[in-house]
Amino acid sequence: MRLTTLYSALFTISGAVLLTITYWLMRRSKWVIIVYDDSGPEIREHLERLRAAQLRALLMQFGIAFAVMVVISIALGWLVAGRVLRPLRTMTATIQQISARNVHERLAATGPRDEMKDLADTVDGLLGRLETALNAHKRFVANAAHELRTPLTLERALLEEILTDREATLESYRATSERLLAISKDEGRLLEALLTLASSERGLDRQEPFDLSDLARQALDSAHLEADGRGVRIDTRIAPAPSAGDPALAGRLVANLVDNAVHHNVTGGHVEIATGFGAGRAFVSVANTGPAIPPQQVGRLFEPFQRLGERTARSDGHHGLGLSIVRAIATAHGADIRAHARPGGGLSVEIYFPATAVPGYPHMPDTPQPRGLHTSATSSPGHRPNHPER
C-alpha cells in the first residue's frame, strides 16, 4: 500500500504539472485571425469567444484525462509494487520456514547482481554462520554432557557399591569417600573451565591494564610443583609486556598455556616461556617438549574436549578445555594466535595482543623473541597473525 501510494502520488504530481504547463502554453499562444475589411468587429469578438470556449473545453478534457490516469496509475502502482515486493515475500516465507532442524537451507537467489540478489546472498551468509555456530554449540553440549556423565556414573556406582555391601568397614567407607571427593573436585574443575569458556566467548566486560610478564610469573609459581614432580625444566625470558583487557581472563590464558606445556610433556623435558613487547604488540610465547604432534592436528587441539592420544579426563584430570579457553580469551581480546608442532615433539604457542596505549609504558623497546620457538611448519588455530616476523 505504501509503495502504491508513493507511485500514484508521484504520477499524480508529475501529470498535474504537465497538464498545467500545457494549458498555460495554450493560453499564451497567439491565434492568427484573418479578418476582411468588410467583416466588422462582430466577427473578431465572435472568434475571441470561440477561442475562450475551446480553452474551457480543453481544460475539462484535461481534467477528465487526468482523473482517468490517476485511477490507472493506482492500478499500475499496485501491480508494480507487487512485482517489486514479490522477491522479498519469497525470501520472508523461506526464512520463516528455517529453524534449527533445517538451518542448512539457503535462499539461493538467482538472477542479475542487484539489491535483491545482494540481500539474499547476505542472508545466506548469515545462515551459514548461524549453522556453523549452532553445530559447534551442539557438539559442545554433547561433549560437556559426556564429560559430566562419566564422573556422575562413577559416583553412583561407588555409592551403590558401598550401600549394598553388608560387610563394609570403616576403612572401605573412608576409601570410597576419598574417591568420591576426588571425583567431585574433578567435576568442580570441569564446571569452572566451562564457565570460564562461556564467559570468554561472551566478550570483555572491562578494559584494564595488565602486564603479561606479571601473569607469567604467577603462572610459573603455580606450575613449579608439577614441573618438579615430572622433572620438567622451565626456562624463562620474561620482559615487560603491557596490554589491556580483563586481567583475570588474561591470567587464565597464560596459566592454561603453562599448565598445558608442563602437563603434556615428557619426563626430563623442558618448557620455554617468554614475554615481551615488539612492534606495538605485547606477546607471550610458551613452547614445550613432548609427544610428536601431527602438524595437521594442531588446530584441532584448540577445539573443546579435544585431546591427542588415549588420555581421558578420568586418567589425567584434564578435560581438553585448556587450549579452547586460551583461544576464546585471545579472541575476546582481539589477540592473534600462532601455534605449530615442534620437529622433535611438543607444541609452541605464541599469542600477540593488539597494540594498546597502556599508562606507564610510553616507549617500550622491542624485545627479541627467544630462539627455538619458530619452525617452518606452522598451523594457525583459526587466527591469522598480522605481526611482522622477528
C-alpha positions as a printed Julia matrix, in Angstrom:
390×3 Matrix{Float64}:
   0.0     0.0     0.0
   2.79    2.43    0.83
   4.58    1.74   -2.47
   1.3     2.08   -4.4
   0.59    5.39   -2.67
   4.1     6.57   -3.47
   3.89    5.6    -7.13
   0.41    7.13   -7.53
   1.43   10.34   -5.78
   4.48   10.74   -8.0
   2.42   10.17  -11.15
  -0.36   12.48   -9.97
   2.05   15.31   -9.22
   4.0    14.89  -12.46
   0.75   14.59  -14.52
  -0.75   17.67  -12.9
   2.4    19.67  -13.57
   2.48   18.5   -17.19
  -1.16   19.41  -17.85
  -0.78   22.77  -16.11
   2.22   23.66  -18.26
   0.4    22.54  -21.42
  -2.71   24.59  -20.59
  -0.63   27.63  -19.72
   1.21   27.43  -23.03
  -2.1    27.09  -24.88
  -3.46   30.23  -23.23
  -0.35   32.22  -24.05
  -0.3    31.14  -27.69
  -1.35   33.81  -30.22
  -4.05   32.89  -32.7
  -3.69   34.18  -36.21
  -7.04   35.65  -37.23
  -7.58   36.85  -40.79
 -10.34   39.48  -40.89
 -11.53   41.01  -44.16
 -12.19   44.68  -44.23
 -15.92   44.2   -44.6
 -16.23   41.62  -41.75
 -16.62   44.17  -38.97
 -15.79   43.94  -35.21
 -18.54   41.35  -34.57
 -16.55   38.65  -36.28
 -13.49   39.41  -34.15
 -15.47   39.21  -30.89
 -17.1    36.0   -32.02
 -13.73   34.46  -32.68
 -12.44   35.5   -29.26
 -15.45   33.91  -27.57
 -14.88   30.79  -29.63
 -11.24   30.65  -28.51
 -12.26   31.02  -24.83
 -14.86   28.26  -25.23
 -12.27   25.95  -26.77
  -9.85   26.6   -23.89
 -12.58   25.74  -21.36
 -13.39   22.57  -23.27
  -9.71   21.71  -23.39
  -9.42   22.25  -19.63
 -12.38   19.95  -19.0
 -10.9    17.29  -21.25
  -7.58   17.62  -19.43
  -9.4    17.13  -16.11
 -11.21   14.01  -17.33
  -7.99   12.55  -18.75
  -6.17   13.38  -15.52
  -8.81   11.62  -13.39
  -8.71    8.54  -15.61
  -4.92    8.39  -15.48
  -4.95    8.71  -11.67
  -7.12    5.6   -11.47
  -4.9     3.81  -13.97
  -1.77    4.88  -12.05
  -3.18    3.43   -8.83
  -3.84    0.09  -10.54
  -0.44    0.06  -12.23
   1.23    1.17   -9.0
  -0.36   -1.77   -7.17
   0.89   -4.21   -9.84
   4.38   -2.74   -9.9
   4.61   -2.71   -6.1
   3.58   -6.36   -6.01
   6.18   -7.22   -8.62
   8.9    -5.39   -6.71
   7.94   -6.94   -3.36
   7.49  -10.48   -4.68
  11.16  -11.49   -4.14
  11.02  -10.06   -0.62
   7.87  -12.05    0.13
   9.55  -15.18   -1.19
  12.63  -14.6     0.97
  10.49  -13.85    4.0
   8.45  -17.03    3.56
  11.62  -19.1     3.15
  13.32  -17.58    6.18
  10.22  -18.14    8.32
  10.36  -21.85    7.48
  14.01  -22.17    8.51
  14.55  -23.45   12.04
  17.25  -25.32   13.94
  16.29  -28.51   12.1
  16.77  -27.16    8.57
  19.22  -24.31    9.12
  21.25  -25.79    6.26
  18.71  -24.5     3.72
  19.55  -21.36    1.75
  17.67  -18.8    -0.31
  19.98  -19.45   -3.29
  18.65  -16.46   -5.24
  19.38  -16.37   -8.96
  19.38  -13.58  -11.47
  21.46  -10.47  -12.11
  23.51   -8.83   -9.4
  21.16   -6.26   -7.9
  19.99   -5.16   -4.46
  17.68   -8.18   -4.05
  20.45  -10.61   -5.01
  22.87   -8.91   -2.6
  20.28   -9.11    0.18
  19.66  -12.81   -0.47
  23.4   -13.54   -0.52
  23.83  -11.63    2.73
  21.06  -13.66    4.37
  22.63  -16.89    3.06
  25.96  -15.85    4.58
  24.24  -15.14    7.9
  22.51  -18.54    7.8
  25.86  -20.19    7.11
  27.42  -18.55   10.15
  24.42  -19.47   12.27
  24.68  -23.09   11.09
  28.35  -23.2    12.0
  27.71  -21.7    15.43
  24.74  -24.0    16.05
  26.71  -27.1    15.1
  29.57  -26.02   17.34
  27.1   -25.43   20.16
  25.57  -28.88   19.68
  29.0   -30.51   19.71
  29.99  -28.56   22.8
  26.82  -29.51   24.69
  27.18  -33.15   23.68
  30.83  -33.24   24.73
  30.09  -31.45   28.01
  27.26  -33.87   28.76
  29.55  -36.81   28.05
  32.32  -35.41   30.22
  29.9   -34.84   33.1
  28.06  -38.14   32.68
  31.22  -40.21   33.2
  32.05  -38.97   36.73
  28.37  -38.93   37.71
  28.03  -42.57   36.65
  31.15  -43.46   38.6
  29.86  -41.64   41.69
  26.57  -43.51   41.5
  28.34  -46.85   41.09
  30.54  -46.19   44.13
  27.56  -45.18   46.26
  25.56  -48.24   45.21
  28.54  -50.47   45.88
  29.12  -49.2    49.39
  25.4   -49.23   50.24
  24.86  -52.82   49.06
  28.0   -54.15   50.74
  26.77  -55.54   54.07
  30.33  -56.27   55.18
  31.62  -52.75   54.54
  34.07  -51.46   57.13
  35.05  -48.01   58.24
  38.15  -48.22   56.06
  36.09  -49.07   52.96
  33.73  -46.17   53.71
  36.71  -43.86   54.06
  38.31  -45.07   50.82
  35.06  -44.66   48.92
  34.57  -41.18   50.39
  38.06  -40.18   49.3
  37.37  -41.39   45.76
  34.07  -39.52   45.7
  35.81  -36.37   46.96
  38.43  -36.64   44.2
  35.69  -37.11   41.58
  33.8   -34.12   43.0
  36.92  -31.94   42.77
  37.39  -33.03   39.17
  33.78  -32.11   38.39
  34.33  -28.73   40.01
  37.35  -28.08   37.81
  35.35  -29.07   34.75
  32.46  -26.77   35.64
  34.86  -23.91   36.35
  36.51  -24.45   32.97
  33.12  -24.47   31.24
  32.12  -21.23   32.97
  35.42  -19.61   32.0
  34.98  -20.72   28.41
  31.41  -19.34   28.31
  32.41  -16.01   29.84
  35.36  -15.67   27.45
  33.21  -16.26   24.38
  30.75  -13.61   25.59
  33.42  -10.92   25.29
  35.08   -8.47   27.65
  33.16   -6.6    30.32
  36.05   -4.3    31.23
  39.3    -2.9    29.94
  42.11   -2.63   32.49
  45.89   -2.51   32.03
  47.93   -5.6    32.84
  51.41   -6.94   32.19
  51.86  -10.37   30.7
  55.19  -10.69   32.5
  53.44  -10.49   35.87
  50.84  -13.01   34.77
  53.59  -15.34   33.54
  55.37  -15.21   36.92
  52.13  -16.05   38.71
  51.54  -18.99   36.39
  55.08  -20.23   36.95
  54.61  -20.15   40.73
  51.6   -22.45   40.37
  53.25  -24.78   37.84
  56.59  -25.34   39.58
  55.27  -28.09   41.85
  54.05  -30.3    39.0
  57.11  -29.44   36.9
  59.45  -30.54   39.7
  57.47  -33.73   40.19
  57.74  -34.61   36.49
  61.36  -33.5    36.19
  60.49  -30.8    33.69
  62.94  -27.9    33.39
  61.46  -24.44   32.87
  63.46  -21.79   31.02
  62.16  -18.24   31.11
  62.83  -15.0    29.33
  60.46  -12.58   30.97
  60.36   -8.95   29.81
  57.66   -6.29   30.3
  54.68   -6.91   28.04
  51.96   -4.35   28.8
  48.49   -4.68   27.33
  44.9    -4.04   28.36
  41.74   -6.09   28.78
  40.45   -8.36   31.51
  43.4    -9.21   33.81
  41.62  -12.26   35.28
  40.93  -13.79   31.86
  44.41  -12.93   30.6
  45.84  -14.59   33.7
  43.82  -17.72   32.97
  45.12  -17.68   29.37
  48.76  -17.64   30.5
  48.12  -20.18   33.27
  46.46  -22.58   30.82
  49.37  -22.27   28.39
  51.9   -23.03   31.11
  49.81  -25.85   32.61
  49.34  -27.41   29.17
  53.08  -27.18   28.45
  54.03  -28.83   31.76
  51.32  -31.47   31.83
  51.64  -32.64   28.22
  55.39  -33.11   28.44
  57.82  -35.97   28.84
  59.85  -36.88   31.89
  63.01  -34.81   31.87
  61.61  -32.45   29.24
  61.66  -28.68   29.3
  59.41  -25.68   28.82
  60.38  -22.3    27.36
  58.34  -19.26   28.42
  58.9   -15.75   27.12
  57.07  -12.44   27.29
  57.95   -9.16   25.66
  56.89   -6.2    23.57
  57.53   -5.6    19.9
  56.07   -3.55   17.05
  53.49   -2.15   19.45
  52.29   -5.62   20.47
  52.68   -7.5    23.73
  53.35  -11.2    23.3
  53.63  -14.36   25.36
  55.3   -17.49   23.98
  55.2   -20.96   25.52
  56.99  -23.92   23.94
  57.44  -27.4    25.37
  58.88  -30.78   24.54
  56.53  -33.73   24.46
  54.98  -36.35   22.22
  55.08  -35.75   18.49
  52.03  -33.88   17.18
  50.98  -34.18   13.53
  51.03  -30.64   12.09
  47.51  -31.07   10.67
  46.22  -31.85   14.18
  47.43  -28.63   15.82
  44.28  -26.65   15.02
  42.08  -29.4    16.46
  43.77  -29.03   19.86
  42.11  -25.62   20.24
  38.63  -27.12   19.96
  36.74  -28.02   23.19
  37.27  -31.55   24.57
  39.94  -32.42   22.03
  42.92  -34.46   23.22
  45.59  -36.36   21.34
  46.31  -39.94   22.26
  44.27  -42.16   24.55
  44.26  -39.97   27.62
  40.91  -39.28   29.2
  39.62  -37.0    31.9
  39.49  -39.97   34.29
  43.2   -40.71   33.9
  44.87  -37.29   33.9
  42.31  -34.88   35.36
  42.35  -32.71   32.24
  39.26  -32.31   30.09
  40.6   -30.93   26.84
  39.38  -27.39   27.55
  42.67  -25.65   28.31
  43.61  -24.53   24.8
  39.99  -23.87   23.79
  39.8   -21.44   26.72
  43.06  -19.89   25.51
  41.57  -19.36   22.05
  38.32  -17.89   23.44
  40.17  -15.44   25.7
  42.53  -14.43   22.9
  39.56  -13.82   20.59
  37.85  -11.71   23.24
  41.0    -9.55   23.49
  41.46   -9.32   19.73
  44.77  -11.2    20.02
  46.39  -13.36   17.33
  47.41  -16.95   17.98
  50.19  -18.77   16.2
  50.78  -22.42   17.06
  52.89  -25.13   15.49
  54.18  -28.58   16.26
  57.88  -28.72   17.1
  60.01  -31.08   14.99
  61.25  -33.08   17.97
  57.84  -33.28   19.61
  55.77  -30.88   21.65
  53.97  -27.65   20.85
  54.86  -23.98   20.51
  52.18  -21.33   21.04
  52.64  -17.59   20.6
  49.93  -15.03   21.34
  50.18  -11.4    20.26
  47.9    -8.92   21.94
  46.84   -5.81   19.99
  48.61   -2.51   20.35
  47.16   -0.6    23.3
  48.09    2.68   24.92
  48.99    1.49   28.4
  49.7     4.09   31.11
  53.2     3.81   32.49
  54.72    2.41   29.31
  55.13    5.39   26.98
  58.04    3.94   24.98
  58.55    0.2    25.13
  61.66   -1.19   23.42
  61.2    -4.19   21.2
  62.0    -7.47   22.9
  63.59  -10.13   20.66
  61.88  -13.48   20.87
  63.84  -16.39   22.33
  65.45  -18.7    19.86
  63.99  -22.07   19.1
  60.35  -21.1    19.12
  59.97  -20.88   15.33
  59.95  -23.65   12.76
  58.98  -23.75    9.15
  55.89  -25.94    9.68
  53.2   -23.8    11.22
  49.5   -24.14   11.82
  47.12  -21.44   13.0
  44.06  -22.38   15.13
  41.64  -20.01   13.49
  43.64  -16.76   13.68
  45.94  -15.1    11.16
  48.87  -13.3    12.77
  49.41   -9.83   11.42
  52.63   -9.14   13.24
  55.99   -8.86   11.47
  58.39  -11.78   11.68
  61.03  -11.18   14.26
